[in-house]
Amino acid sequence: MRRFPKILYLGHAGLFIESSECALLCDPWFSPSGAQIHRLHQFPRNDIFALSEFDATKFIYISHEHGDHFDPEFLFNFLGRDVTILLADFVSDVLYWRIRELGFEKIWRLKDWEVCSLGSDCSVQIVCDPARYRIDSSIIIDVAGVHILNFNDSHIAPEGVSRLRDFGIVTVRAILWCTLVSPCSWIR
């Protein structure tokens, strides 16, 4: 019998994906002080989640360094645990060094479209935004036969769209709330 992964929408651009072999947090943003100089707050609210719900986390994907995607206050809860941070191989090392300064040592920077195994039933591919400075990214997750595309604030270039078609059926297209209500995201 096929066991489907647990997929929790955490508000804004956050996802928690758990299977028998993998537990992945994507853009976890829980800071009660908000982001962007306290002007932006989670919507829908996500203070209904207890930190203990994410105890199984082994991987954390951060799409880019904006405060509504990279939440150092929340990430401190994972220091000292066996957690690997997943990042795109950005042109700039700023986000990498900010995460290192928090105390994380296991940081994997993936090249565009590089397939990375997170367990026997989960793999990911990260793709940088095609804009000039390539400071944002999308993630494609294949977990227990379920395909998830999370492109939060990132763009996907036409050649990327054709690669996604080759990838197969996307079961969950996690544009998420920020994309639905914000002009910051679109697909070209």
C-alpha positions as CSV (number, residue, x, y, z in Angstrom):
1,M,0.0,0.0,0.0
2,R,1.4,3.4,-1.0
3,R,2.0,5.8,1.9
4,F,1.7,9.4,0.9
5,P,3.9,12.0,2.5
6,K,2.7,14.5,5.1
7,I,2.6,18.0,3.6
8,L,1.8,20.9,5.9
9,Y,1.3,24.4,4.6
10,L,2.9,26.7,7.2
11,G,1.6,30.0,5.9
12,H,3.3,32.5,3.5
13,A,5.9,30.4,1.6
14,G,6.5,27.7,4.3
15,L,6.0,24.0,3.8
16,F,6.8,21.0,6.0
17,I,7.2,17.7,4.1
18,E,7.6,14.4,5.9
19,S,7.9,10.9,4.6
20,S,9.2,7.7,6.1
21,E,12.7,8.7,5.0
22,C,12.8,12.4,5.0
23,A,11.7,15.5,6.9
24,L,12.1,18.8,5.0
25,L,11.2,22.4,6.1
26,C,10.9,25.0,3.3
27,D,11.2,28.7,4.0
28,P,10.1,28.4,7.7
29,W,9.1,31.9,8.9
30,F,7.7,32.0,12.4
31,S,9.2,35.1,13.9
32,P,6.5,36.9,15.9
33,S,8.1,40.3,15.0
34,G,7.5,39.8,11.3
35,A,9.9,40.8,8.6
36,Q,10.8,43.9,6.5
37,I,11.2,46.2,9.5
38,H,8.1,44.7,11.2
39,R,5.9,45.7,8.2
40,L,5.2,42.2,6.9
41,H,3.6,39.5,9.0
42,Q,2.6,35.9,8.3
43,F,-0.8,35.5,6.6
44,P,-2.5,33.3,7.2
45,R,-1.1,33.3,10.8
46,N,1.0,30.3,11.6
47,D,1.3,30.6,15.4
48,I,-1.0,27.5,15.7
49,F,2.0,25.2,15.1
50,A,4.1,24.0,18.0
51,L,7.9,23.7,17.4
52,S,7.7,20.1,18.4
53,E,5.8,19.4,15.2
54,F,9.1,19.8,13.4
55,D,11.3,17.7,15.6
56,A,11.9,15.2,12.8
57,T,13.4,17.9,10.5
58,K,16.6,16.8,8.9
59,F,16.8,19.3,6.0
60,I,15.8,23.0,5.8
61,Y,15.6,24.7,2.4
62,I,16.0,28.5,2.4
63,S,15.0,30.0,-1.0
64,H,16.6,33.4,-0.5
65,E,17.6,35.9,2.2
66,H,14.5,38.1,2.6
67,G,13.2,38.0,6.2
68,D,9.9,36.3,5.2
69,H,11.9,33.3,3.9
70,F,15.1,33.3,6.0
71,D,14.1,33.6,9.7
72,P,17.3,33.4,11.9
73,E,15.2,33.6,15.1
74,F,13.3,30.4,14.2
75,L,16.5,28.7,12.8
76,F,18.2,29.0,16.2
77,N,15.8,26.3,17.4
78,F,17.7,23.8,15.2
79,L,21.2,24.6,16.3
80,G,23.0,21.5,17.7
81,R,20.6,19.2,15.8
82,D,21.7,17.0,12.9
83,V,20.1,19.4,10.3
84,T,21.4,20.2,6.8
85,I,20.6,23.5,5.2
86,L,19.8,23.4,1.5
87,L,20.6,26.5,-0.7
88,A,20.9,27.3,-4.3
89,D,24.4,27.9,-5.5
90,F,23.9,31.7,-5.7
91,V,26.3,34.1,-7.3
92,S,26.7,35.8,-3.9
93,D,27.8,34.0,-0.8
94,V,25.9,36.4,1.6
95,L,23.1,34.0,2.6
96,Y,25.6,31.1,3.0
97,W,27.7,33.2,5.4
98,R,24.7,34.5,7.3
99,I,23.7,30.9,7.9
100,R,27.3,29.9,8.9
101,E,27.3,32.9,11.4
102,L,24.2,31.4,13.1
103,G,26.3,28.3,13.8
104,F,25.2,25.8,11.1
105,E,28.0,23.8,9.5
106,K,26.2,21.4,7.2
107,I,25.2,23.6,4.3
108,W,24.7,22.1,0.8
109,R,24.8,24.5,-2.1
110,L,23.2,22.8,-5.1
111,K,23.8,23.8,-8.7
112,D,20.8,24.4,-11.0
113,W,18.8,21.2,-11.6
114,E,21.3,19.1,-9.6
115,V,19.4,16.1,-8.2
116,C,20.1,15.7,-4.5
117,S,18.9,12.6,-2.6
118,L,17.5,13.3,0.9
119,G,16.6,9.7,1.6
120,S,15.5,6.6,-0.3
121,D,12.1,8.2,-1.0
122,C,12.9,11.9,-1.4
123,S,15.1,14.0,-3.8
124,V,15.2,17.7,-4.6
125,Q,16.4,20.0,-7.3
126,I,17.0,23.7,-6.7
127,V,16.9,26.2,-9.5
128,C,18.1,29.8,-9.3
129,D,15.9,32.6,-10.4
130,P,17.0,33.6,-14.0
131,A,17.2,37.3,-13.1
132,R,20.6,38.9,-13.5
133,Y,21.8,38.6,-9.9
134,R,20.2,35.1,-9.3
135,I,19.4,35.8,-5.6
136,D,16.2,33.7,-5.4
137,S,15.4,30.1,-6.0
138,S,12.7,27.5,-6.5
139,I,12.7,23.9,-5.3
140,I,11.3,20.8,-7.0
141,I,10.7,18.0,-4.5
142,D,10.0,14.4,-5.4
143,V,8.8,12.6,-2.2
144,A,7.3,9.2,-2.2
145,G,6.1,9.6,-5.8
146,V,4.5,13.1,-5.1
147,H,6.0,15.9,-7.1
148,I,6.0,19.4,-5.5
149,L,7.1,22.6,-7.2
150,N,7.6,25.5,-4.7
151,F,8.6,28.7,-6.5
152,N,7.6,31.2,-3.8
153,D,8.9,34.6,-5.0
154,S,11.1,33.2,-7.8
155,H,10.6,33.3,-11.5
156,I,10.9,30.3,-13.8
157,A,12.4,30.9,-17.2
158,P,10.8,29.4,-20.3
159,E,13.5,26.8,-20.6
160,G,12.8,25.9,-17.0
161,V,9.1,25.4,-17.7
162,S,10.0,23.0,-20.5
163,R,12.2,21.1,-18.1
164,L,9.4,20.9,-15.6
165,R,7.2,19.4,-18.4
166,D,9.9,16.7,-18.9
167,F,9.9,16.1,-15.1
168,G,6.4,14.8,-15.3
169,I,3.2,15.6,-13.5
170,V,3.5,18.1,-10.7
171,T,1.1,16.8,-8.0
172,V,1.3,19.9,-5.8
173,R,2.1,23.3,-7.3
174,A,3.0,25.2,-4.1
175,I,2.7,28.8,-5.4
176,L,1.5,29.5,-1.9
177,W,-0.2,32.4,-0.4
178,C,2.4,35.1,-1.0
179,T,2.2,34.4,-4.7
180,L,-1.5,34.6,-4.8
181,V,-1.8,38.0,-3.2
182,S,1.5,39.6,-4.0
183,P,2.9,41.2,-7.2
184,C,6.3,39.9,-6.2
185,S,5.8,36.6,-8.0
186,W,4.9,35.5,-11.5
187,I,5.9,33.0,-14.1
188,R,7.4,34.1,-17.3
